[in-house]
Amino acid sequence: MTGRLMLLDTASLYFRAYFGVPDSVKAPDGTPVNAVRGLLDFIDRLVKDHRPEQLVACMDADWRPQWRVDLIPTYKAHRVAEEHTGAPDKEEVPDTLSPQVPVIEDVLDALGIARVGVAGYEADDVIGTFTARAAGPVDIVTGDRDLYQLVDDARGIRVLYPLKGVGTLQLTDEAVLREKYGVDGRGYADLALLRGDPSDGLPGVAGIGEKTAAKLLAEFGDLAGIMAAVDDPKAKLTPSQRKRLIEAQPYIAVAPKVVRVADDVPLPAVDPALPHGPRDAEALRKLAGRWGLGGSLQRLLTTLSA
């Protein structure tokens, strides 16, 4: 992949569409399709504004992988609706959103937009692996700040973070990260690990918030440098910081694998080229009629054909 590649954190975007588009947007039978139509409008706007040559809708085949839970049992635990042995736990999702996800998948497939999810991995990991393999620039579209860790100016990798819909995006490069957080992309994962993230069930290091984490990283370079300083009595750590970091060593030992996105996911062979017309026009016609996709689908088809 050498042209500009756009990677969609699809669940992040359809959640935003669901909450941003009124649930009065319905199919002919009265079923809400606000997330479906909202996502199509998002993709239309993204393609119009950023003109990627390739586009992949990355999916959560497993939103809470067991290998992450084994390391940190609290990982996303507060979002579990049902626990399942030998299969992914069921995530707490609004009742009228869950039925729209298969429709989204069917529409993307009929359009010919590459859609990739891999068992045992989150969409973040799929994005991380596509990014690692990309030979050209990459735009990652997500409302999840965890993916800031992939930002890399030298490789042309940036995160398009929606501030309002996808019409207003924060184009996140290393300058933005340094201004907001005092770190670059490589340092963001260490920052997130230290400060924790309640939305993901990551405890962080007690007493070390975002500003303190950024100062420690500026002083010692990275997480390894900070932990080396813990063992160096001459290092510029306050007694409280040293104590907190020593107490957090069991967490710090396992957290990097949980916080950092994987870059070695076994991706299936897909064609990421942006389609100029639908892969399956008849299937798309039936989906459009069944779900009342109307102008949202037509606008996207027009944009793709251009």
N, C-alpha and C positions, 0 to 999 in steps of 0.2 A: 504494500500500500504506500504510494508515494505522493498522491494528491492530498488535498485537505480532507481529513477524516473527521466526521462529527459523530460523537458517541452520546447516545441519550440514556440517562438514568431514568428509564421509562416509568418505573413505579413512582419516583419522586415527581415526575411531570404529570402523571394522571391523577395523583393525589391532589396536586395543585389545581388541576383542571376541575376535579370534582368539587372542591371547595370554592373555586372561583367562578364557576358557571352555575346558574340557578338550576335546581332540580326540577323546575318546570319544563326544562328541555327534555322532551320525551319521545319515545318511539310511537308509531301509530297505535299500539296496544296499551299505551300508558306507562310503559317501563321507562324509568329515567335513563337517559343516555348522555347526561351532561359531561361525564368524564371522557366518553368516546369522542364526542364532537369537540370538546375542549382540547383534547390531545391532538386531534387532526388540525385544529386551528393553530395550535402551538407549532406543529411540524411545518405547516404552511409558512408561518411567519419566520421560522428559523431558516428554512431553505431560501426564502426570498431575501432575507437580510444578510445571510452569511455564505450562501452559495457553496456548500460543501460538494466535493466530487464523490464522496462516499459517505454513507450514513448507516449506522447500526443501532437498532433499538436493543439495549442491553436489559435483560430481565433478571428478576430474583427467582432462580429455580429453588433456592433455599434462603429465606430471608434471615435465618438464625442458624447457621451451620453448627453442627454438633462439635466440630473440632475447636470452634471458638468458645462454645459453652463449656467444654471440658477444661479449658484454661481459665476462664472467668465465668463462673456459674450465673452471675447476675446479668450477663450480657443479654440485653433486650428482654429480660425476664418479665418486666412489667407490661410488655405488649403481647404476651402470649394469651390467646383466647382458649385454646385447647392444646393439651400436650399429647403427642403421639409417639409411641415407641417404634423405632425403625423407620420413621418417616418424619418429614419436617413438621414442626409444631405449627398450628394454625394461628395466624396473626390476627390481632383485633382490628377489624376493618369495618367501616360503616356498612350496614345491611344492603344499601342500594348501590354501593360501589362494587362489591364482590362479583355480582352477576355481569358487570360491565367488562371485567378483565378478559374473559374469553372472547368477547366481541372485539375488543381492541386487538387481541392476538390474531383473530381471523381476518380483520380488516388489513392489518399490516402485512400479513402473508399474501392476501389477494392483491394488494398494491405492489408487492415485490420488494418491500423494504426489509432488509436483512434483520432478523430477530434472533438473538442468541441468549440462552440461559443454560447454565451447566449445573448438573446435579451436584449438591454439596457446596455450592458457592453462591455468593451474593452478586448482584449486578455490579457492585463496586469492584469485585475481583475480576469480572469479565472485562470491565472498563480498564482496569489496571493492566491486564494482559494484552488487550488490543493496543493500548498506549505503548507498552514496552516493545511491541513488535513493529510499530508504525515507523515507516521510513520518512514520512513527511509530517507536516504540522497537524495538530489534533485540537479540536474544540470539544470539551466535555461539558454537556449541558445537564446541570443538576442543581437541586435545591439543598444538597447535602454538603456541608463544609468539609466533611472528612476527605473529600476528593481534592481539596486544595493541596494535599501532599504530593500530587502528581504534577503540579505546575512546574514548568521548566522552560525558561526563556530561550536557552541555547537550542532546545529542540522544537521550539514553537508550540509548546503545550500550554494551553490556558483553560480556565474554567469559566463558562458562561453561567453566571449565577442569577436566577430570576429574582428581581426585586418586586416587580409587579407584572403578573402574567409572564410572557416572554418578550413583550414589546419593550420593556425596560430591563436590560441585563447589565449586571456588573461584569465587565470583562476583566477577569482576575488573572493578573500576571504577577511576577515576583515583586514589582514595585508596589502593587496594591497590598500584597501580603506583608511586606516590610513596614508599610505605613500603618496597617491595621493591627498587626500582630508582632512585628519586630523580628520575623523569621522569613526564610524563603520556603519554597515548596518542600525541600528535603527536611527542613526543620519543623514543618507544621505537624507531622505525625508525633514527634517527640513532645511538642507543646500540648497537643491534644491528650496524649498519654498522661502527662504530668498534671494537667488541670482537671482531667476527667470529663465525662459527658453524661449527665443524668438521662438524657434522651436515649442513650444506648446502654445504660446500666453500667457505665465504666466509672469506678469510684475515684480514680485519680489519686494523687498524694495529698493527704489531709494537710490543710494549711498552706498549700501552694496553688494559688490561682493563676489566671492567665498572665498577669503582669509579672508576677514573681517567676513563673516558668520562663517567660521571655528573657528576663534578666539573667537567669541561670544559664540559659542557652547562649546568650551573648557572651557571658563570662567564660564558659567552659566548652562551648562549641557544639556539643550534642549530648544525648543521654549518656553515652559511654563516658564522656568527659566529666559529666556531673557525678556519676557514680564513682569514678576514679578519685574525684575530689573528696568524696565522703571518706575515703580511706587515707586521705592526705591531711594531717593535722595542720599543715601550713596553708591549706586552701581557704579562699575567702568565702566561707559558709558561716552563717550565724549558727550558734548552738542549736537553736530551734529547727533550722532547716536541716542540719545534719541529723538530728534526732528523727525528724519526720521521714527523711529519706531512708534511714536505716530501718525504721519500722515498716516502711513500704516495700522493702526489698523483695518479699515474695510476690507481690503484685508486679513490681517492675521487671522481675525475671520472666514473666509470661506475657505481659501486656503488649510488647512490641508485635508479636505475631497476631494478636487480636486486632490491634489498631491499624497496622499497616495493611494496605490492600495487597492481595496476592498478585503476582505477575507471571505465574506459571500454570494458569488454568488450562486444561486440555480443551482448547476451543475446537468446535466442529469446523469443517470446511464450509465457508459461506462466500457469496459474492457481495461485497459491501457497496458495489457501485450504485449510485443513486438512480432509481428507475425513471425512465422518461414516459412510461405508460404502465398500466396495470399488468401484473403477471398473469392474473386470471380474471379477465374482464367480466365473464358471466357470473362467477362467484361474487365479485364485487358488486355487480348490479343487484343480485339477490340480497346481499347484505345491506345495501343502500336502501332498498325497498322495505326489508324486514324491520330495520332499525331507524328508518327515517333520518338518514345521515345528511341529506339535502345539501345546502350550500357549503357546509364544512368540507365535505368530500369533494365537491365540484371545484372549490377553490384550490385545494391541494393538487388535484389532477391537472388543473390549468397551470399551476406553478411548476409541477414536475415536467409537463410537456414543453415548457418554455426553456 
